[in-house]
Amino acid sequence: MASQKTHHASGMAAGLLAAAIVIKAGAGGPYLVLAMLTLIAGTLGGTAPDWMEVAWWRSKKKRRGTHRLWITHRTITHWGLGWVALLYYSHANLGAVWWAPLAFGFACGGLMHLLTDWPNPLGVPWIFRRHSLGLWRSGRLESMVIVLTWGLCAVLGDALVFDSVGAVTFIKFVPAFVASEHRALKL
């Protein structure tokens, strides 16, 4: 599994994307309070599949930092179909019920958690059995995962909210930047 830091950072990126979608849908609430809470819910959702497994009503084991689990790791809390259903249902109800933006943000964070766990050998149970992309072992390439999740959310947010104006500007900027750097290196 990815570290809590990675899940927290990627959940925040998903929460920001969810907040942008909520604002675009006109469901941000007065003073965009629901949109801000959507961001927080996305951050919480980014770590939710792991903390939902912990039996908070039972005492910690004697060893520091370990908790007793009431749900086996990467089973029902990591079930992709459930997170997709919550995402779909909450998105369909944006603007209809007050809690839909919060559930939408939470679901976006939860799905991002699954996406960051998917490349690991243990994988995630999307529908029935676990599936892994088998790209790297847990704890490896975490900085790259964080950069990729933030980049993915930025591109999707730009496309959904700003009709890809930022991406087009960036694509126009890169060749000019590379050319100026190339000229500077020749001097």
N, C-alpha and C positions, 0 to 999 in steps of 0.2 A: 504494500500500500504506500501511497505517497505520504509524506509527513503532514502533520497538522498545519504547519506553516504553509505548505503548498495548497492544501485544501482550503485554508482560510483565504489566501491570496486569490485563488481561482474562484472561490465563492463570492468574493468581493467584486471581481470582474463580472461574474454572472449577475450579481445583484445590480450593478450599474447598468448593464444591458437591459435587465428586467425593468428597472426604473425608467429608462428611456422609452421602452415599449409602453409602459403604463402612461407616461406623459403623452406619447403620441396617440394613445387610445382615448385620451381625455379623462382618464380615471385617476388622476393624481390627487384629487381632493382639494379642499381649500388650502391655499398657500403651499400646495404640493406636498403636504404632510404625508399623504399615503405613498407618494413616490419616494420620499426619503425613508419611510418605513420599509418600502419594498427593497431598497438597497440593503438595509440592515437584515431583513429576512433572507435575502440572497446570501449574505455573508454567513448567517447562521445555517442556512441550508447547505452551504459548502462543506460543513463539518458534520451535519446531522446524521448521515448514514452510520457514522462511527459512534457518536455519543448516544444515539437512540438504542444502541445495543447494551449499554451499561446499565446494570441494575442499581439505580441510585438509592433504592430503599434498603440495600444490603451494605454492610460495612466493607471497607477496603480490606484487602488481604494485608498481612503483616509487611510484605515487601512494599516499599514505597513506589507509588505511581501505577500500580496495577489495580484493576477493578474486576469485580465479578461480572460476567456477562450473563444476561438473561436471554439473549438471542445470540446464536452462533454468528461469528464474524462473517461478513459478506454473504448473508443469506437474504432474509426478507427485507431488511433495511437497505440493501443494495440492489433490490429487484428493479430493473429498468422499467418494466411495464407499469409498475405502480407510480413511479415518478413521472413517467410520460402521461399517464392518466390524470394525475394531479395538475400537471402543466396544462393539458388540454382543457380540463374542466374549469380551472381558475381563469385561463385566458378567455374562454367563452363567456365567463361571467364578469369580465372587467366592465366597470361602470354600472353593473346591475346590483351587486352586493358590495358592501364596504370592505369586507375581508378578502375579496378576490385578488387585489394587488399584492397583499401580504402572502397569500398562498402561492401566487404566481412567482414572486421573488424567491420564496422558499423552494419551490419546485425547480426553478432555474439553477439555484445553488446546488441542490441535490443531484440534478443531472450532470452538472459540471464535476461534482465529486466522482460520479461514476465514470465520466470520460477520463478523468485523471488516473483512476484506478485500472481502467481497461487495458493499458499496455503492459501491466505487470503480469507475471506468470500465473498468479492466482485468478486473475480476471474478475468479471462480474456476471451475475445471472440476469441477462437482459430479458429473456422470456422464461425458459425452463432451466437449462443447464448453464453453468458458468462458461463464459467465453473469454479468451485472452488474445490480445494481439501479439503477445510474446516479444515485445520490442526491447524491454529492459527490466532489470530486477528492481525491487522496491528500494527507494532511497537514492536512486541514481537519476541524474539529469533533471533534478528538481527545478533549477533555475530556468532551464529550457522549457519545462512544462509551464511554469509561471508566465514566461514571456509569450509562449504560444497561446495560452488561454486569454491573456490580456489582448494580444493581437487579434485573435479570432473575435472576441467580444467587441473590440474597437471597429473592426471591419464590418461586422454585422450591425452594430449600432449606427455606424455611418451610413450604411445602405438603407436601413429602416427609417432612420430619423432625418438624415440630411441628403438622401438620394445620391449617396456616394461622392459628394462634393470633396470631402477630405481625401478620399482614396485617389480621385482624379488629380487633385492638386499635388499629392505626394508622388504619384507616378510621373507627373510633369517635372517635379523638383529633382528627382533622383538623377536623371541624366545630366542635368545642369550642374548638380553638386559634384558628381563624379568627374565631369570635365574640368571643373574649377580645381578640384583636388589633384587631378592629373597634371594640370598646368603648374600648380604650386610645387609639385614634386620634381618637375623638370628644372625649376629655378635653382 
